[in-house]
Structures are given as structure tokens and as C-alpha cells.
């Protein structure tokens, strides 16, 4: 919907809202091999944002998605 992406957890009926950057991360989870890959992708797309900020934000979103059991870590 617009620039907001919603994830619906069918197990709990909880709706999770992602901002545009979160939506980009969500869309790249299938192809990205690591958090470092996600950070590199966003760093090249958003040159005006410091890499450390991108790193922190990516890690925070991944942690939230893991905590909500919307994603799992691959071995």
C-alpha cells in the first residue's frame, strides 16, 4: 500500500509494517547471503547515509524479524 509494506503473520494475525527501506531489505532476503550483503546493497543505493547507520538499521530489522519468527537464520 503506497510506500508502506505490510507483513501479515498468519499464525498470529499480527500485522507488521515496514518502511520503504525495510521493504527493500525484505525483498532482498531471498538473494542476500548475509547482513554484509544487505548493507553493501543499501550503502551503494543510499550514498548519503553513513554505512554505520545502515549497518545498525539492517541488524535491528533482522533482529526484529527473527524475534517475530518471520524469518529464520540459515546455517
PDB file as gemmi writes it, atoms N, CA and C in Angstrom:
CRYST1    1.000    1.000    1.000  90.00  90.00  90.00 P 1                      
ATOM      1  N   UNK A   1       0.846  -1.178   0.000  1.00  0.00           N  
ATOM      2  CA  UNK A   1       0.000   0.000   0.000  1.00  0.00           C  
ATOM      3  C   UNK A   1       0.894   1.244   0.000  1.00  0.00           C  
ATOM      4  N   UNK A   2       0.887   1.963  -1.067  1.00  0.00           N  
ATOM      5  CA  UNK A   2       1.714   3.152  -1.127  1.00  0.00           C  
ATOM      6  C   UNK A   2       3.172   2.801  -0.949  1.00  0.00           C  
ATOM      7  N   UNK A   3       3.827   3.509  -0.062  1.00  0.00           N  
ATOM      8  CA  UNK A   3       5.243   3.254   0.202  1.00  0.00           C  
ATOM      9  C   UNK A   3       5.450   2.391   1.433  1.00  0.00           C  
ATOM     10  N   UNK A   4       4.388   1.854   1.962  1.00  0.00           N  
ATOM     11  CA  UNK A   4       4.484   1.013   3.150  1.00  0.00           C  
ATOM     12  C   UNK A   4       4.195  -0.424   2.771  1.00  0.00           C  
ATOM     13  N   UNK A   5       4.990  -1.325   3.310  1.00  0.00           N  
ATOM     14  CA  UNK A   5       4.786  -2.755   3.095  1.00  0.00           C  
ATOM     15  C   UNK A   5       4.305  -3.364   4.395  1.00  0.00           C  
ATOM     16  N   UNK A   6       3.302  -4.216   4.285  1.00  0.00           N  
ATOM     17  CA  UNK A   6       2.765  -4.889   5.457  1.00  0.00           C  
ATOM     18  C   UNK A   6       3.031  -6.379   5.349  1.00  0.00           C  
ATOM     19  N   UNK A   7       3.480  -6.968   6.455  1.00  0.00           N  
ATOM     20  CA  UNK A   7       3.654  -8.405   6.549  1.00  0.00           C  
ATOM     21  C   UNK A   7       2.605  -8.914   7.527  1.00  0.00           C  
ATOM     22  N   UNK A   8       1.864  -9.923   7.125  1.00  0.00           N  
ATOM     23  CA  UNK A   8       0.839 -10.486   7.996  1.00  0.00           C  
ATOM     24  C   UNK A   8       1.277 -11.872   8.418  1.00  0.00           C  
ATOM     25  N   UNK A   9       1.421 -12.042   9.718  1.00  0.00           N  
ATOM     26  CA  UNK A   9       1.788 -13.343  10.266  1.00  0.00           C  
ATOM     27  C   UNK A   9       0.511 -14.157  10.399  1.00  0.00           C  
ATOM     28  N   UNK A  10       0.343 -15.132   9.526  1.00  0.00           N  
ATOM     29  CA  UNK A  10      -0.890 -15.920   9.513  1.00  0.00           C  
ATOM     30  C   UNK A  10      -1.053 -16.792  10.757  1.00  0.00           C  
ATOM     31  N   UNK A  11       0.044 -17.017  11.485  1.00  0.00           N  
ATOM     32  CA  UNK A  11      -0.054 -17.818  12.707  1.00  0.00           C  
ATOM     33  C   UNK A  11      -0.688 -17.026  13.838  1.00  0.00           C  
ATOM     34  N   UNK A  12      -0.410 -15.725  13.872  1.00  0.00           N  
ATOM     35  CA  UNK A  12      -0.851 -14.898  14.998  1.00  0.00           C  
ATOM     36  C   UNK A  12      -1.801 -13.774  14.583  1.00  0.00           C  
ATOM     37  N   UNK A  13      -1.970 -13.584  13.271  1.00  0.00           N  
ATOM     38  CA  UNK A  13      -2.755 -12.483  12.719  1.00  0.00           C  
ATOM     39  C   UNK A  13      -2.200 -11.118  13.094  1.00  0.00           C  
ATOM     40  N   UNK A  14      -0.929 -11.049  13.410  1.00  0.00           N  
ATOM     41  CA  UNK A  14      -0.269  -9.789  13.715  1.00  0.00           C  
ATOM     42  C   UNK A  14       0.209  -9.176  12.401  1.00  0.00           C  
ATOM     43  N   UNK A  15       0.000  -7.879  12.258  1.00  0.00           N  
ATOM     44  CA  UNK A  15       0.436  -7.162  11.071  1.00  0.00           C  
ATOM     45  C   UNK A  15       1.695  -6.377  11.421  1.00  0.00           C  
ATOM     46  N   UNK A  16       2.721  -6.552  10.603  1.00  0.00           N  
ATOM     47  CA  UNK A  16       3.995  -5.850  10.786  1.00  0.00           C  
ATOM     48  C   UNK A  16       4.139  -4.849   9.640  1.00  0.00           C  
ATOM     49  N   UNK A  17       4.508  -3.630   9.982  1.00  0.00           N  
ATOM     50  CA  UNK A  17       4.637  -2.571   8.994  1.00  0.00           C  
ATOM     51  C   UNK A  17       6.112  -2.288   8.722  1.00  0.00           C  
ATOM     52  N   UNK A  18       6.476  -2.260   7.430  1.00  0.00           N  
ATOM     53  CA  UNK A  18       7.848  -1.950   7.036  1.00  0.00           C  
ATOM     54  C   UNK A  18       7.866  -0.622   6.289  1.00  0.00           C  
ATOM     55  N   UNK A  19       8.840   0.214   6.610  1.00  0.00           N  
ATOM     56  CA  UNK A  19       9.015   1.448   5.851  1.00  0.00           C  
ATOM     57  C   UNK A  19       9.657   1.093   4.511  1.00  0.00           C  
ATOM     58  N   UNK A  20       9.851   2.066   3.607  1.00  0.00           N  
ATOM     59  CA  UNK A  20      10.407   1.733   2.289  1.00  0.00           C  
ATOM     60  C   UNK A  20      11.759   1.030   2.333  1.00  0.00           C  
ATOM     61  N   UNK A  21      12.635   1.421   3.243  1.00  0.00           N  
ATOM     62  CA  UNK A  21      13.939   0.759   3.345  1.00  0.00           C  
ATOM     63  C   UNK A  21      13.755  -0.676   3.851  1.00  0.00           C  
ATOM     64  N   UNK A  22      12.883  -0.848   4.843  1.00  0.00           N  
ATOM     65  CA  UNK A  22      12.592  -2.187   5.347  1.00  0.00           C  
ATOM     66  C   UNK A  22      12.020  -3.078   4.263  1.00  0.00           C  
ATOM     67  N   UNK A  23      11.211  -2.499   3.395  1.00  0.00           N  
ATOM     68  CA  UNK A  23      10.635  -3.263   2.291  1.00  0.00           C  
ATOM     69  C   UNK A  23      11.720  -3.708   1.314  1.00  0.00           C  
ATOM     70  N   UNK A  24      12.702  -2.845   1.063  1.00  0.00           N  
ATOM     71  CA  UNK A  24      13.820  -3.218   0.195  1.00  0.00           C  
ATOM     72  C   UNK A  24      14.586  -4.380   0.816  1.00  0.00           C  
ATOM     73  N   UNK A  25      14.848  -4.276   2.119  1.00  0.00           N  
ATOM     74  CA  UNK A  25      15.560  -5.355   2.811  1.00  0.00           C  
ATOM     75  C   UNK A  25      14.761  -6.645   2.719  1.00  0.00           C  
ATOM     76  N   UNK A  26      13.481  -6.582   3.008  1.00  0.00           N  
ATOM     77  CA  UNK A  26      12.608  -7.754   2.940  1.00  0.00           C  
ATOM     78  C   UNK A  26      12.685  -8.399   1.552  1.00  0.00           C  
ATOM     79  N   UNK A  27      12.626  -7.572   0.523  1.00  0.00           N  
ATOM     80  CA  UNK A  27      12.667  -8.071  -0.840  1.00  0.00           C  
ATOM     81  C   UNK A  27      13.994  -8.693  -1.227  1.00  0.00           C  
ATOM     82  N   UNK A  28      15.052  -8.336  -0.533  1.00  0.00           N  
ATOM     83  CA  UNK A  28      16.376  -8.847  -0.858  1.00  0.00           C  
ATOM     84  C   UNK A  28      16.778 -10.062  -0.023  1.00  0.00           C  
ATOM     85  N   UNK A  29      15.971 -10.437   0.944  1.00  0.00           N  
ATOM     86  CA  UNK A  29      16.352 -11.536   1.830  1.00  0.00           C  
ATOM     87  C   UNK A  29      16.551 -12.852   1.086  1.00  0.00           C  
ATOM     88  N   UNK A  30      15.851 -13.055   0.006  1.00  0.00           N  
ATOM     89  CA  UNK A  30      15.990 -14.298  -0.750  1.00  0.00           C  
ATOM     90  C   UNK A  30      17.358 -14.373  -1.420  1.00  0.00           C  
ATOM     91  N   UNK A  31      17.841 -13.241  -1.924  1.00  0.00           N  
ATOM     92  CA  UNK A  31      19.093 -13.231  -2.678  1.00  0.00           C  
ATOM     93  C   UNK A  31      20.322 -12.938  -1.828  1.00  0.00           C  
ATOM     94  N   UNK A  32      20.155 -12.181  -0.760  1.00  0.00           N  
ATOM     95  CA  UNK A  32      21.307 -11.780   0.061  1.00  0.00           C  
ATOM     96  C   UNK A  32      21.862 -12.992   0.797  1.00  0.00           C  
ATOM     97  N   UNK A  33      23.160 -13.076   0.853  1.00  0.00           N  
ATOM     98  CA  UNK A  33      23.808 -14.190   1.538  1.00  0.00           C  
ATOM     99  C   UNK A  33      24.108 -13.865   2.999  1.00  0.00           C  
ATOM    100  N   UNK A  34      24.136 -12.567   3.316  1.00  0.00           N  
ATOM    101  CA  UNK A  34      24.494 -12.171   4.678  1.00  0.00           C  
ATOM    102  C   UNK A  34      24.021 -10.747   4.950  1.00  0.00           C  
ATOM    103  N   UNK A  35      24.123 -10.365   6.207  1.00  0.00           N  
ATOM    104  CA  UNK A  35      23.833  -8.987   6.583  1.00  0.00           C  
ATOM    105  C   UNK A  35      24.787  -8.057   5.845  1.00  0.00           C  
ATOM    106  N   UNK A  36      26.026  -8.475   5.701  1.00  0.00           N  
ATOM    107  CA  UNK A  36      27.011  -7.657   4.985  1.00  0.00           C  
ATOM    108  C   UNK A  36      26.569  -7.407   3.540  1.00  0.00           C  
ATOM    109  N   UNK A  37      25.954  -8.399   2.900  1.00  0.00           N  
ATOM    110  CA  UNK A  37      25.440  -8.211   1.540  1.00  0.00           C  
ATOM    111  C   UNK A  37      24.342  -7.159   1.513  1.00  0.00           C  
ATOM    112  N   UNK A  38      23.440  -7.224   2.483  1.00  0.00           N  
ATOM    113  CA  UNK A  38      22.366  -6.239   2.564  1.00  0.00           C  
ATOM    114  C   UNK A  38      22.922  -4.837   2.788  1.00  0.00           C  
ATOM    115  N   UNK A  39      23.887  -4.733   3.689  1.00  0.00           N  
ATOM    116  CA  UNK A  39      24.494  -3.434   3.995  1.00  0.00           C  
ATOM    117  C   UNK A  39      25.177  -2.880   2.744  1.00  0.00           C  
ATOM    118  N   UNK A  40      25.905  -3.712   2.021  1.00  0.00           N  
ATOM    119  CA  UNK A  40      26.592  -3.264   0.809  1.00  0.00           C  
ATOM    120  C   UNK A  40      25.593  -2.781  -0.239  1.00  0.00           C  
ATOM    121  N   UNK A  41      24.495  -3.503  -0.403  1.00  0.00           N  
ATOM    122  CA  UNK A  41      23.466  -3.115  -1.359  1.00  0.00           C  
ATOM    123  C   UNK A  41      22.885  -1.747  -1.004  1.00  0.00           C  
ATOM    124  N   UNK A  42      22.520  -1.579   0.261  1.00  0.00           N  
ATOM    125  CA  UNK A  42      21.923  -0.312   0.688  1.00  0.00           C  
ATOM    126  C   UNK A  42      22.941   0.818   0.678  1.00  0.00           C  
ATOM    127  N   UNK A  43      24.186   0.505   1.001  1.00  0.00           N  
ATOM    128  CA  UNK A  43      25.232   1.522   1.007  1.00  0.00           C  
ATOM    129  C   UNK A  43      25.435   2.078  -0.401  1.00  0.00           C  
ATOM    130  N   UNK A  44      25.359   1.227  -1.406  1.00  0.00           N  
ATOM    131  CA  UNK A  44      25.517   1.711  -2.775  1.00  0.00           C  
ATOM    132  C   UNK A  44      24.290   2.486  -3.248  1.00  0.00           C  
ATOM    133  N   UNK A  45      23.118   2.130  -2.734  1.00  0.00           N  
ATOM    134  CA  UNK A  45      21.887   2.812  -3.140  1.00  0.00           C  
ATOM    135  C   UNK A  45      21.663   4.126  -2.397  1.00  0.00           C  
ATOM    136  N   UNK A  46      22.177   4.223  -1.174  1.00  0.00           N  
ATOM    137  CA  UNK A  46      21.943   5.399  -0.336  1.00  0.00           C  
ATOM    138  C   UNK A  46      23.283   5.968   0.118  1.00  0.00           C  
ATOM    139  N   UNK A  47      23.996   6.536  -0.825  1.00  0.00           N  
ATOM    140  CA  UNK A  47      25.343   7.049  -0.549  1.00  0.00           C  
ATOM    141  C   UNK A  47      25.354   8.181   0.476  1.00  0.00           C  
ATOM    142  N   UNK A  48      24.219   8.841   0.669  1.00  0.00           N  
ATOM    143  CA  UNK A  48      24.158   9.960   1.610  1.00  0.00           C  
ATOM    144  C   UNK A  48      23.987   9.514   3.065  1.00  0.00           C  
ATOM    145  N   UNK A  49      23.802   8.223   3.284  1.00  0.00           N  
ATOM    146  CA  UNK A  49      23.639   7.692   4.646  1.00  0.00           C  
ATOM    147  C   UNK A  49      24.920   6.959   5.041  1.00  0.00           C  
ATOM    148  N   UNK A  50      25.408   7.245   6.235  1.00  0.00           N  
ATOM    149  CA  UNK A  50      26.644   6.605   6.692  1.00  0.00           C  
ATOM    150  C   UNK A  50      26.471   5.096   6.782  1.00  0.00           C  
ATOM    151  N   UNK A  51      27.506   4.377   6.383  1.00  0.00           N  
ATOM    152  CA  UNK A  51      27.468   2.904   6.382  1.00  0.00           C  
ATOM    153  C   UNK A  51      27.162   2.353   7.773  1.00  0.00           C  
ATOM    154  N   UNK A  52      27.677   2.993   8.816  1.00  0.00           N  
ATOM    155  CA  UNK A  52      27.425   2.519  10.181  1.00  0.00           C  
ATOM    156  C   UNK A  52      25.940   2.604  10.535  1.00  0.00           C  
ATOM    157  N   UNK A  53      25.274   3.638  10.050  1.00  0.00           N  
ATOM    158  CA  UNK A  53      23.832   3.791  10.286  1.00  0.00           C  
ATOM    159  C   UNK A  53      23.079   2.693   9.551  1.00  0.00           C  
ATOM    160  N   UNK A  54      23.465   2.448   8.313  1.00  0.00           N  
ATOM    161  CA  UNK A  54      22.835   1.379   7.543  1.00  0.00           C  
ATOM    162  C   UNK A  54      23.041   0.036   8.228  1.00  0.00           C  
ATOM    163  N   UNK A  55      24.257  -0.235   8.670  1.00  0.00           N  
ATOM    164  CA  UNK A  55      24.574  -1.490   9.365  1.00  0.00           C  
ATOM    165  C   UNK A  55      23.682  -1.668  10.599  1.00  0.00           C  
ATOM    166  N   UNK A  56      23.592  -0.624  11.401  1.00  0.00           N  
ATOM    167  CA  UNK A  56      22.786  -0.689  12.620  1.00  0.00           C  
ATOM    168  C   UNK A  56      21.315  -0.940  12.292  1.00  0.00           C  
ATOM    169  N   UNK A  57      20.803  -0.218  11.291  1.00  0.00           N  
ATOM    170  CA  UNK A  57      19.389  -0.362  10.939  1.00  0.00           C  
ATOM    171  C   UNK A  57      19.077  -1.733  10.348  1.00  0.00           C  
ATOM    172  N   UNK A  58      19.970  -2.253   9.515  1.00  0.00           N  
ATOM    173  CA  UNK A  58      19.765  -3.583   8.944  1.00  0.00           C  
ATOM    174  C   UNK A  58      19.773  -4.635  10.053  1.00  0.00           C  
ATOM    175  N   UNK A  59      20.739  -4.555  10.941  1.00  0.00           N  
ATOM    176  CA  UNK A  59      20.806  -5.526  12.041  1.00  0.00           C  
ATOM    177  C   UNK A  59      19.569  -5.442  12.928  1.00  0.00           C  
ATOM    178  N   UNK A  60      19.089  -4.235  13.189  1.00  0.00           N  
ATOM    179  CA  UNK A  60      17.897  -4.070  14.032  1.00  0.00           C  
ATOM    180  C   UNK A  60      16.679  -4.699  13.359  1.00  0.00           C  
ATOM    181  N   UNK A  61      16.510  -4.474  12.062  1.00  0.00           N  
ATOM    182  CA  UNK A  61      15.361  -5.063  11.367  1.00  0.00           C  
ATOM    183  C   UNK A  61      15.466  -6.581  11.331  1.00  0.00           C  
ATOM    184  N   UNK A  62      16.642  -7.101  11.035  1.00  0.00           N  
ATOM    185  CA  UNK A  62      16.823  -8.556  11.016  1.00  0.00           C  
ATOM    186  C   UNK A  62      16.496  -9.141  12.389  1.00  0.00           C  
ATOM    187  N   UNK A  63      16.959  -8.501  13.454  1.00  0.00           N  
ATOM    188  CA  UNK A  63      16.656  -8.968  14.807  1.00  0.00           C  
ATOM    189  C   UNK A  63      15.151  -8.962  15.071  1.00  0.00           C  
ATOM    190  N   UNK A  64      14.463  -7.905  14.638  1.00  0.00           N  
ATOM    191  CA  UNK A  64      13.007  -7.828  14.830  1.00  0.00           C  
ATOM    192  C   UNK A  64      12.292  -8.929  14.057  1.00  0.00           C  
ATOM    193  N   UNK A  65      12.712  -9.169  12.823  1.00  0.00           N  
ATOM    194  CA  UNK A  65      12.093 -10.221  12.020  1.00  0.00           C  
ATOM    195  C   UNK A  65      12.355 -11.601  12.609  1.00  0.00           C  
ATOM    196  N   UNK A  66      13.565 -11.814  13.139  1.00  0.00           N  
ATOM    197  CA  UNK A  66      13.879 -13.078  13.807  1.00  0.00           C  
ATOM    198  C   UNK A  66      13.041 -13.254  15.066  1.00  0.00           C  
ATOM    199  N   UNK A  67      12.954 -12.192  15.881  1.00  0.00           N  
ATOM    200  CA  UNK A  67      12.173 -12.257  17.122  1.00  0.00           C  
ATOM    201  C   UNK A  67      10.704 -12.562  16.845  1.00  0.00           C  
ATOM    202  N   UNK A  68      10.170 -12.008  15.748  1.00  0.00           N  
ATOM    203  CA  UNK A  68       8.780 -12.241  15.384  1.00  0.00           C  
ATOM    204  C   UNK A  68       8.593 -13.569  14.656  1.00  0.00           C  
ATOM    205  N   UNK A  69       9.693 -14.278  14.437  1.00  0.00           N  
ATOM    206  CA  UNK A  69       9.715 -15.556  13.729  1.00  0.00           C  
ATOM    207  C   UNK A  69       9.159 -15.436  12.306  1.00  0.00           C  
ATOM    208  N   UNK A  70       9.432 -14.283  11.691  1.00  0.00           N  
ATOM    209  CA  UNK A  70       9.052 -14.074  10.293  1.00  0.00           C  
ATOM    210  C   UNK A  70      10.148 -14.550   9.345  1.00  0.00           C  
ATOM    211  N   UNK A  71      11.352 -14.680   9.891  1.00  0.00           N  
ATOM    212  CA  UNK A  71      12.479 -15.255   9.161  1.00  0.00           C  
ATOM    213  C   UNK A  71      13.235 -16.179  10.101  1.00  0.00           C  
ATOM    214  N   UNK A  72      14.057 -17.025   9.524  1.00  0.00           N  
ATOM    215  CA  UNK A  72      14.944 -17.889  10.304  1.00  0.00           C  
ATOM    216  C   UNK A  72      16.339 -17.768   9.710  1.00  0.00           C  
ATOM    217  N   UNK A  73      17.341 -17.979  10.556  1.00  0.00           N  
ATOM    218  CA  UNK A  73      18.727 -17.962  10.085  1.00  0.00           C  
ATOM    219  C   UNK A  73      19.023 -19.263   9.362  1.00  0.00           C  
ATOM    220  N   UNK A  74      19.678 -19.131   8.231  1.00  0.00           N  
ATOM    221  CA  UNK A  74      20.130 -20.317   7.510  1.00  0.00           C  
ATOM    222  C   UNK A  74      21.499 -20.707   8.039  1.00  0.00           C  
ATOM    223  N   UNK A  75      21.758 -22.006   8.104  1.00  0.00           N  
ATOM    224  CA  UNK A  75      23.069 -22.445   8.602  1.00  0.00           C  
ATOM    225  C   UNK A  75      24.206 -22.025   7.701  1.00  0.00           C  
TER     226      UNK A  75                                                      
END                                                                             
